Amino acid sequence: DAVNEDEAVTLEIRAGGVIFFNFLTPHCTGSNNTDKPRAGVAYHFLPATQYRPRQFPLSDGADWRTPTIWTRSGSSHGETEYGSVQDFKADVKNTLSAAR
């Protein structure tokens, strides 16, 4: 399915901030247009059946590491602990409202 860029939501966070979202949420990081370096850490929790190797270019000198941690068979993948999203658009709206 194609992503409708007209529905994109820009979300800026302060240094040291954190964002959590479902691994199926389309997302990207835009260019760093400042004169200061930017670092980020991403932890992806997803079923092994959904794992795909990196498919995007990295800038020269980027430090990229891919540690992989597998969960046990029968894991709820967080659904038992955190629930599941029934209405994606409502969940995004609630999440953005709580961040303000």
A tleap script that builds the chain and sets N, CA, C and O, in Angstrom:
source leaprc.protein.ff14SB
mol = sequence {
  NASP ALA VAL ASN GLU ASP GLU ALA VAL THR
  LEU GLU ILE ARG ALA GLY GLY VAL ILE PHE
  PHE ASN PHE LEU THR PRO HIE CYS THR GLY
  SER ASN ASN THR ASP LYS PRO ARG ALA GLY
  VAL ALA TYR HIE PHE LEU PRO ALA THR GLN
  TYR ARG PRO ARG GLN PHE PRO LEU SER ASP
  GLY ALA ASP TRP ARG THR PRO THR ILE TRP
  THR ARG SER GLY SER SER HIE GLY GLU THR
  GLU TYR GLY SER VAL GLN ASP PHE LYS ALA
  ASP VAL LYS ASN THR LEU SER ALA ALA CARG
}
set mol.1.N position { 0.832 -1.185 0.000 }
set mol.1.CA position { 0.000 0.000 0.000 }
set mol.1.C position { 0.875 1.245 0.000 }
set mol.1.O position { 1.899 1.297 0.681 }
set mol.2.N position { 0.467 2.234 -0.760 }
set mol.2.CA position { 1.193 3.493 -0.815 }
set mol.2.C position { 0.868 4.342 0.413 }
set mol.2.O position { -0.230 4.266 0.965 }
set mol.3.N position { 1.827 5.137 0.822 }
set mol.3.CA position { 1.640 6.050 1.944 }
set mol.3.C position { 1.159 7.382 1.391 }
set mol.3.O position { 1.765 7.922 0.466 }
set mol.4.N position { 0.083 7.916 1.941 }
set mol.4.CA position { -0.439 9.210 1.528 }
set mol.4.C position { 0.327 10.294 2.282 }
set mol.4.O position { 0.071 10.531 3.462 }
set mol.5.N position { 1.266 10.951 1.601 }
set mol.5.CA position { 2.094 11.988 2.235 }
set mol.5.C position { 1.260 13.162 2.736 }
set mol.5.O position { 1.704 13.893 3.622 }
set mol.6.N position { 0.060 13.360 2.186 }
set mol.6.CA position { -0.801 14.458 2.648 }
set mol.6.C position { -1.284 14.236 4.083 }
set mol.6.O position { -1.699 15.184 4.750 }
set mol.7.N position { -1.232 12.998 4.556 }
set mol.7.CA position { -1.653 12.689 5.918 }
set mol.7.C position { -0.478 12.634 6.887 }
set mol.7.O position { -0.650 12.303 8.060 }
set mol.8.N position { 0.720 12.960 6.396 }
set mol.8.CA position { 1.918 12.912 7.245 }
set mol.8.C position { 1.818 13.935 8.369 }
set mol.8.O position { 1.281 15.027 8.187 }
set mol.9.N position { 2.341 13.566 9.524 }
set mol.9.CA position { 2.362 14.440 10.688 }
set mol.9.C position { 3.819 14.620 11.098 }
set mol.9.O position { 4.516 13.642 11.367 }
set mol.10.N position { 4.277 15.867 11.146 }
set mol.10.CA position { 5.638 16.137 11.597 }
set mol.10.C position { 5.650 16.160 13.113 }
set mol.10.O position { 4.825 16.823 13.742 }
set mol.11.N position { 6.579 15.440 13.687 }
set mol.11.CA position { 6.682 15.354 15.135 }
set mol.11.C position { 8.122 15.645 15.534 }
set mol.11.O position { 9.015 14.829 15.302 }
set mol.12.N position { 8.342 16.800 16.130 }
set mol.12.CA position { 9.673 17.158 16.616 }
set mol.12.C position { 9.730 16.872 18.107 }
set mol.12.O position { 8.774 17.117 18.844 }
set mol.13.N position { 10.872 16.349 18.533 }
set mol.13.CA position { 11.050 16.100 19.965 }
set mol.13.C position { 12.303 16.824 20.435 }
set mol.13.O position { 13.230 17.069 19.662 }
set mol.14.N position { 12.307 17.156 21.707 }
set mol.14.CA position { 13.463 17.827 22.295 }
set mol.14.C position { 14.604 16.829 22.463 }
set mol.14.O position { 14.388 15.617 22.473 }
set mol.15.N position { 15.810 17.352 22.593 }
set mol.15.CA position { 16.969 16.504 22.856 }
set mol.15.C position { 16.685 15.630 24.071 }
set mol.15.O position { 16.220 16.120 25.100 }
set mol.16.N position { 16.962 14.355 23.951 }
set mol.16.CA position { 16.706 13.419 25.036 }
set mol.16.C position { 15.299 12.860 25.032 }
set mol.16.O position { 14.973 12.003 25.853 }
set mol.17.N position { 14.450 13.333 24.113 }
set mol.17.CA position { 13.067 12.873 24.041 }
set mol.17.C position { 12.969 11.480 23.444 }
set mol.17.O position { 13.953 10.925 22.956 }
set mol.18.N position { 11.774 10.929 23.490 }
set mol.18.CA position { 11.544 9.584 22.984 }
set mol.18.C position { 10.173 9.515 22.325 }
set mol.18.O position { 9.242 10.211 22.730 }
set mol.19.N position { 10.059 8.679 21.317 }
set mol.19.CA position { 8.791 8.457 20.628 }
set mol.19.C position { 8.568 6.946 20.564 }
set mol.19.O position { 9.492 6.193 20.257 }
set mol.20.N position { 7.356 6.510 20.851 }
set mol.20.CA position { 6.993 5.106 20.715 }
set mol.20.C position { 5.851 5.000 19.712 }
set mol.20.O position { 4.915 5.798 19.743 }
set mol.21.N position { 5.930 4.030 18.839 }
set mol.21.CA position { 4.821 3.764 17.928 }
set mol.21.C position { 4.907 2.337 17.430 }
set mol.21.O position { 5.939 1.681 17.572 }
set mol.22.N position { 3.823 1.859 16.847 }
set mol.22.CA position { 3.744 0.515 16.312 }
set mol.22.C position { 4.726 0.371 15.158 }
set mol.22.O position { 4.891 1.299 14.366 }
set mol.23.N position { 5.385 -0.791 15.053 }
set mol.23.CA position { 6.382 -0.982 14.012 }
set mol.23.C position { 5.799 -0.915 12.603 }
set mol.23.O position { 6.548 -0.721 11.646 }
set mol.24.N position { 4.503 -1.066 12.450 }
set mol.24.CA position { 3.876 -0.976 11.133 }
set mol.24.C position { 3.519 0.464 10.746 }
set mol.24.O position { 3.018 0.701 9.647 }
set mol.25.N position { 3.773 1.418 11.634 }
set mol.25.CA position { 3.495 2.823 11.331 }
set mol.25.C position { 4.524 3.337 10.336 }
set mol.25.O position { 5.721 3.298 10.623 }
set mol.26.N position { 4.093 3.818 9.173 }
set mol.26.CA position { 5.071 4.399 8.240 }
set mol.26.C position { 5.743 5.598 8.912 }
set mol.26.O position { 5.068 6.427 9.522 }
set mol.27.N position { 7.062 5.690 8.799 }
set mol.27.CA position { 7.783 6.778 9.443 }
set mol.27.C position { 9.107 7.019 8.739 }
set mol.27.O position { 9.606 6.160 8.011 }
set mol.28.N position { 9.664 8.191 8.963 }
set mol.28.CA position { 10.971 8.526 8.394 }
set mol.28.C position { 11.600 9.632 9.233 }
set mol.28.O position { 10.937 10.268 10.053 }
set mol.29.N position { 12.868 9.841 9.014 }
set mol.29.CA position { 13.579 10.933 9.650 }
set mol.29.C position { 14.041 11.858 8.545 }
set mol.29.O position { 14.736 11.429 7.623 }
set mol.30.N position { 13.667 13.111 8.626 }
set mol.30.CA position { 14.057 14.073 7.605 }
set mol.30.C position { 15.521 14.473 7.726 }
set mol.30.O position { 16.214 14.070 8.660 }
set mol.31.N position { 15.970 15.255 6.789 }
set mol.31.CA position { 17.351 15.723 6.773 }
set mol.31.C position { 17.645 16.602 7.973 }
set mol.31.O position { 16.773 17.321 8.462 }
set mol.32.N position { 18.875 16.538 8.439 }
set mol.32.CA position { 19.337 17.428 9.500 }
set mol.32.C position { 19.830 18.695 8.815 }
set mol.32.O position { 20.910 18.705 8.224 }
set mol.33.N position { 19.045 19.759 8.892 }
set mol.33.CA position { 19.385 21.015 8.211 }
set mol.33.C position { 20.023 22.027 9.151 }
set mol.33.O position { 19.992 23.229 8.890 }
set mol.34.N position { 20.603 21.539 10.250 }
set mol.34.CA position { 21.277 22.416 11.202 }
set mol.34.C position { 22.788 22.239 11.069 }
set mol.34.O position { 23.258 21.362 10.345 }
set mol.35.N position { 23.533 23.071 11.768 }
set mol.35.CA position { 24.984 22.933 11.769 }
set mol.35.C position { 25.468 22.057 12.925 }
set mol.35.O position { 26.670 21.955 13.169 }
set mol.36.N position { 24.535 21.429 13.631 }
set mol.36.CA position { 24.878 20.564 14.761 }
set mol.36.C position { 24.632 19.102 14.384 }
set mol.36.O position { 23.673 18.794 13.677 }
set mol.37.N position { 25.499 18.204 14.856 }
set mol.37.CA position { 25.276 16.784 14.549 }
set mol.37.C position { 24.033 16.254 15.259 }
set mol.37.O position { 23.622 16.793 16.286 }
set mol.38.N position { 23.451 15.221 14.720 }
set mol.38.CA position { 22.258 14.608 15.312 }
set mol.38.C position { 22.521 13.117 15.467 }
set mol.38.O position { 23.063 12.469 14.571 }
set mol.39.N position { 22.137 12.597 16.597 }
set mol.39.CA position { 22.278 11.159 16.849 }
set mol.39.C position { 20.917 10.592 17.201 }
set mol.39.O position { 20.049 11.305 17.706 }
set mol.40.N position { 20.737 9.335 16.939 }
set mol.40.CA position { 19.479 8.690 17.290 }
set mol.40.C position { 19.693 7.224 17.575 }
set mol.40.O position { 20.637 6.605 17.083 }
set mol.41.N position { 18.811 6.685 18.370 }
set mol.41.CA position { 18.827 5.261 18.680 }
set mol.41.C position { 17.419 4.747 18.413 }
set mol.41.O position { 16.440 5.356 18.845 }
set mol.42.N position { 17.317 3.640 17.711 }
set mol.42.CA position { 16.003 3.059 17.425 }
set mol.42.C position { 15.994 1.607 17.871 }
set mol.42.O position { 16.857 0.817 17.488 }
set mol.43.N position { 15.020 1.274 18.674 }
set mol.43.CA position { 14.795 -0.110 19.070 }
set mol.43.C position { 13.519 -0.564 18.385 }
set mol.43.O position { 12.463 0.043 18.561 }
set mol.44.N position { 13.613 -1.607 17.623 }
set mol.44.CA position { 12.462 -2.104 16.884 }
set mol.44.C position { 12.036 -3.439 17.484 }
set mol.44.O position { 12.807 -4.399 17.506 }
set mol.45.N position { 10.813 -3.485 17.965 }
set mol.45.CA position { 10.250 -4.704 18.525 }
set mol.45.C position { 9.197 -5.201 17.545 }
set mol.45.O position { 8.146 -4.579 17.391 }
set mol.46.N position { 9.471 -6.304 16.891 }
set mol.46.CA position { 8.549 -6.814 15.900 }
set mol.46.C position { 8.689 -8.318 15.763 }
set mol.46.O position { 9.724 -8.881 16.121 }
set mol.47.N position { 7.662 -8.971 15.250 }
set mol.47.CA position { 7.756 -10.412 15.036 }
set mol.47.C position { 8.849 -10.717 14.008 }
set mol.47.O position { 9.057 -9.948 13.069 }
set mol.48.N position { 9.537 -11.830 14.190 }
set mol.48.CA position { 10.615 -12.214 13.275 }
set mol.48.C position { 10.127 -12.302 11.835 }
set mol.48.O position { 10.901 -12.081 10.903 }
set mol.49.N position { 8.860 -12.620 11.648 }
set mol.49.CA position { 8.309 -12.727 10.288 }
set mol.49.C position { 8.253 -11.376 9.588 }
set mol.49.O position { 8.139 -11.324 8.363 }
set mol.50.N position { 8.331 -10.278 10.343 }
set mol.50.CA position { 8.264 -8.934 9.775 }
set mol.50.C position { 9.637 -8.302 9.563 }
set mol.50.O position { 9.736 -7.230 8.965 }
set mol.51.N position { 10.699 -8.953 10.046 }
set mol.51.CA position { 12.046 -8.370 9.957 }
set mol.51.C position { 12.500 -8.283 8.505 }
set mol.51.O position { 12.324 -9.227 7.735 }
set mol.52.N position { 13.081 -7.151 8.139 }
set mol.52.CA position { 13.687 -6.952 6.818 }
set mol.52.C position { 15.029 -6.257 7.029 }
set mol.52.O position { 15.135 -5.365 7.871 }
set mol.53.N position { 16.053 -6.654 6.274 }
set mol.53.CA position { 17.335 -5.943 6.371 }
set mol.53.C position { 17.168 -4.482 5.949 }
set mol.53.O position { 16.235 -4.141 5.222 }
set mol.54.N position { 18.068 -3.635 6.407 }
set mol.54.CA position { 18.033 -2.211 6.058 }
set mol.54.C position { 17.974 -2.052 4.545 }
set mol.54.O position { 18.708 -2.725 3.822 }
set mol.55.N position { 17.109 -1.169 4.065 }
set mol.55.CA position { 16.930 -0.959 2.627 }
set mol.55.C position { 17.003 0.521 2.267 }
set mol.55.O position { 16.347 0.959 1.323 }
set mol.56.N position { 17.786 1.287 3.003 }
set mol.56.CA position { 17.909 2.704 2.719 }
set mol.56.C position { 19.371 3.098 2.825 }
set mol.56.O position { 20.128 2.459 3.556 }
set mol.57.N position { 19.783 4.135 2.113 }
set mol.57.CA position { 21.189 4.546 2.149 }
set mol.57.C position { 21.551 5.244 3.457 }
set mol.57.O position { 20.695 5.822 4.127 }
set mol.58.N position { 22.821 5.179 3.805 }
set mol.58.CA position { 23.339 5.878 4.974 }
set mol.58.C position { 24.337 6.936 4.514 }
set mol.58.O position { 24.986 6.786 3.478 }
set mol.59.N position { 24.449 7.997 5.289 }
set mol.59.CA position { 25.419 9.035 4.948 }
set mol.59.C position { 26.832 8.513 5.206 }
set mol.59.O position { 27.023 7.585 5.992 }
set mol.60.N position { 27.810 9.106 4.547 }
set mol.60.CA position { 29.201 8.712 4.729 }
set mol.60.C position { 29.587 8.817 6.194 }
set mol.60.O position { 29.287 9.819 6.844 }
set mol.61.N position { 30.241 7.807 6.715 }
set mol.61.CA position { 30.712 7.818 8.092 }
set mol.61.C position { 29.671 7.452 9.128 }
set mol.61.O position { 29.955 7.485 10.325 }
set mol.62.N position { 28.448 7.099 8.685 }
set mol.62.CA position { 27.403 6.742 9.644 }
set mol.62.C position { 27.774 5.446 10.355 }
set mol.62.O position { 28.291 4.516 9.737 }
set mol.63.N position { 27.510 5.393 11.641 }
set mol.63.CA position { 27.768 4.209 12.451 }
set mol.63.C position { 26.459 3.439 12.570 }
set mol.63.O position { 25.551 3.860 13.286 }
set mol.64.N position { 26.363 2.322 11.874 }
set mol.64.CA position { 25.125 1.549 11.828 }
set mol.64.C position { 25.365 0.174 12.428 }
set mol.64.O position { 26.282 -0.537 12.016 }
set mol.65.N position { 24.556 -0.197 13.385 }
set mol.65.CA position { 24.660 -1.519 14.006 }
set mol.65.C position { 23.274 -2.137 14.093 }
set mol.65.O position { 22.290 -1.436 14.331 }
set mol.66.N position { 23.197 -3.415 13.904 }
set mol.66.CA position { 21.910 -4.093 13.957 }
set mol.66.C position { 21.967 -5.275 14.910 }
set mol.66.O position { 22.138 -6.412 14.472 }
set mol.67.N position { 21.827 -5.026 16.206 }
set mol.67.CA position { 21.718 -6.169 17.114 }
set mol.67.C position { 20.325 -6.775 16.977 }
set mol.67.O position { 19.342 -6.051 16.825 }
set mol.68.N position { 20.246 -8.057 17.029 }
set mol.68.CA position { 18.958 -8.734 16.893 }
set mol.68.C position { 18.689 -9.550 18.143 }
set mol.68.O position { 19.535 -10.334 18.574 }
set mol.69.N position { 17.532 -9.370 18.717 }
set mol.69.CA position { 17.120 -10.108 19.905 }
set mol.69.C position { 15.801 -10.793 19.562 }
set mol.69.O position { 14.851 -10.141 19.129 }
set mol.70.N position { 15.748 -12.080 19.753 }
set mol.70.CA position { 14.537 -12.834 19.427 }
set mol.70.C position { 13.760 -13.132 20.696 }
set mol.70.O position { 14.348 -13.331 21.759 }
set mol.71.N position { 12.445 -13.163 20.585 }
set mol.71.CA position { 11.613 -13.508 21.738 }
set mol.71.C position { 11.236 -14.981 21.664 }
set mol.71.O position { 11.420 -15.642 20.642 }
set mol.72.N position { 10.713 -15.463 22.755 }
set mol.72.CA position { 10.327 -16.871 22.818 }
set mol.72.C position { 9.105 -17.152 21.945 }
set mol.72.O position { 8.340 -16.245 21.618 }
set mol.73.N position { 8.941 -18.377 21.588 }
set mol.73.CA position { 7.759 -18.806 20.849 }
set mol.73.C position { 6.521 -18.559 21.712 }
set mol.73.O position { 6.544 -18.804 22.918 }
set mol.74.N position { 5.462 -18.083 21.107 }
set mol.74.CA position { 4.234 -17.825 21.844 }
set mol.74.C position { 4.188 -16.456 22.507 }
set mol.74.O position { 3.230 -16.147 23.215 }
set mol.75.N position { 5.217 -15.624 22.288 }
set mol.75.CA position { 5.245 -14.284 22.869 }
set mol.75.C position { 4.067 -13.466 22.355 }
set mol.75.O position { 3.632 -13.645 21.217 }
set mol.76.N position { 3.559 -12.583 23.178 }
set mol.76.CA position { 2.445 -11.723 22.750 }
set mol.76.C position { 2.947 -10.480 22.024 }
set mol.76.O position { 2.149 -9.664 21.564 }
set mol.77.N position { 4.279 -10.333 21.916 }
set mol.77.CA position { 4.887 -9.170 21.255 }
set mol.77.C position { 4.407 -7.857 21.863 }
set mol.77.O position { 4.242 -6.860 21.161 }
set mol.78.N position { 4.186 -7.868 23.168 }
set mol.78.CA position { 3.798 -6.660 23.894 }
set mol.78.C position { 2.305 -6.446 24.001 }
set mol.78.O position { 1.860 -5.595 24.771 }
set mol.79.N position { 1.513 -7.205 23.240 }
set mol.79.CA position { 0.068 -6.970 23.265 }
set mol.79.C position { -0.516 -7.228 24.651 }
set mol.79.O position { -1.387 -6.483 25.100 }
set mol.80.N position { -0.050 -8.273 25.333 }
set mol.80.CA position { -0.540 -8.571 26.680 }
set mol.80.C position { -0.200 -7.433 27.639 }
set mol.80.O position { -1.025 -7.043 28.466 }
set mol.81.N position { 1.023 -6.902 27.524 }
set mol.81.CA position { 1.481 -5.859 28.435 }
set mol.81.C position { 0.926 -4.480 28.090 }
set mol.81.O position { 0.603 -3.700 28.985 }
set mol.82.N position { 0.816 -4.181 26.812 }
set mol.82.CA position { 0.493 -2.810 26.394 }
set mol.82.C position { -0.809 -2.675 25.620 }
set mol.82.O position { -1.232 -1.555 25.331 }
set mol.83.N position { -1.445 -3.766 25.281 }
set mol.83.CA position { -2.689 -3.697 24.527 }
set mol.83.C position { -2.428 -3.617 23.033 }
set mol.83.O position { -1.280 -3.686 22.593 }
set mol.84.N position { -3.465 -3.474 22.274 }
set mol.84.CA position { -3.330 -3.371 20.826 }
set mol.84.C position { -4.144 -2.180 20.334 }
set mol.84.O position { -5.068 -1.718 21.003 }
set mol.85.N position { -3.788 -1.705 19.171 }
set mol.85.CA position { -4.458 -0.544 18.588 }
set mol.85.C position { -5.657 -1.030 17.782 }
set mol.85.O position { -5.508 -1.816 16.846 }
set mol.86.N position { -6.833 -0.564 18.147 }
set mol.86.CA position { -8.049 -0.940 17.423 }
set mol.86.C position { -8.397 0.105 16.362 }
set mol.86.O position { -8.947 -0.229 15.313 }
set mol.87.N position { -8.076 1.360 16.636 }
set mol.87.CA position { -8.393 2.460 15.721 }
set mol.87.C position { -7.130 3.297 15.577 }
set mol.87.O position { -6.832 4.131 16.431 }
set mol.88.N position { -6.383 3.073 14.488 }
set mol.88.CA position { -5.078 3.693 14.312 }
set mol.88.C position { -5.140 5.218 14.337 }
set mol.88.O position { -4.357 5.853 15.043 }
set mol.89.N position { -6.057 5.815 13.580 }
set mol.89.CA position { -6.135 7.282 13.529 }
set mol.89.C position { -6.459 7.875 14.903 }
set mol.89.O position { -5.904 8.909 15.276 }
set mol.90.N position { -7.347 7.230 15.652 }
set mol.90.CA position { -7.667 7.714 17.000 }
set mol.90.C position { -6.457 7.568 17.913 }
set mol.90.O position { -6.200 8.436 18.747 }
set mol.91.N position { -5.716 6.479 17.761 }
set mol.91.CA position { -4.523 6.279 18.589 }
set mol.91.C position { -3.475 7.350 18.307 }
set mol.91.O position { -2.849 7.859 19.237 }
set mol.92.N position { -3.278 7.697 17.043 }
set mol.92.CA position { -2.328 8.758 16.688 }
set mol.92.C position { -2.781 10.080 17.280 }
set mol.92.O position { -1.973 10.807 17.858 }
set mol.93.N position { -4.054 10.402 17.146 }
set mol.93.CA position { -4.601 11.658 17.690 }
set mol.93.C position { -4.403 11.715 19.206 }
set mol.93.O position { -3.978 12.745 19.731 }
set mol.94.N position { -4.702 10.632 19.913 }
set mol.94.CA position { -4.528 10.594 21.366 }
set mol.94.C position { -3.066 10.740 21.756 }
set mol.94.O position { -2.740 11.448 22.709 }
set mol.95.N position { -2.184 10.070 21.019 }
set mol.95.CA position { -0.757 10.141 21.313 }
set mol.95.C position { -0.221 11.550 21.127 }
set mol.95.O position { 0.528 12.044 21.969 }
set mol.96.N position { -0.595 12.203 20.033 }
set mol.96.CA position { -0.133 13.564 19.771 }
set mol.96.C position { -0.703 14.545 20.777 }
set mol.96.O position { -0.011 15.481 21.178 }
set mol.97.N position { -1.948 14.356 21.195 }
set mol.97.CA position { -2.556 15.230 22.196 }
set mol.97.C position { -1.827 15.108 23.542 }
set mol.97.O position { -1.617 16.106 24.231 }
set mol.98.N position { -1.446 13.891 23.906 }
set mol.98.CA position { -0.770 13.660 25.166 }
set mol.98.C position { 0.645 14.239 25.166 }
set mol.98.O position { 1.188 14.552 26.225 }
set mol.99.N position { 1.242 14.382 23.980 }
set mol.99.CA position { 2.612 14.881 23.877 }
set mol.99.C position { 2.691 16.406 24.016 }
set mol.99.O position { 3.780 16.954 24.186 }
set mol.100.N position { 1.574 17.076 23.947 }
set mol.100.CA position { 1.590 18.544 23.990 }
set mol.100.C position { 1.547 19.066 25.391 }
set mol.100.O position { 1.554 20.279 25.598 }
savepdb mol mol.pdb
quit
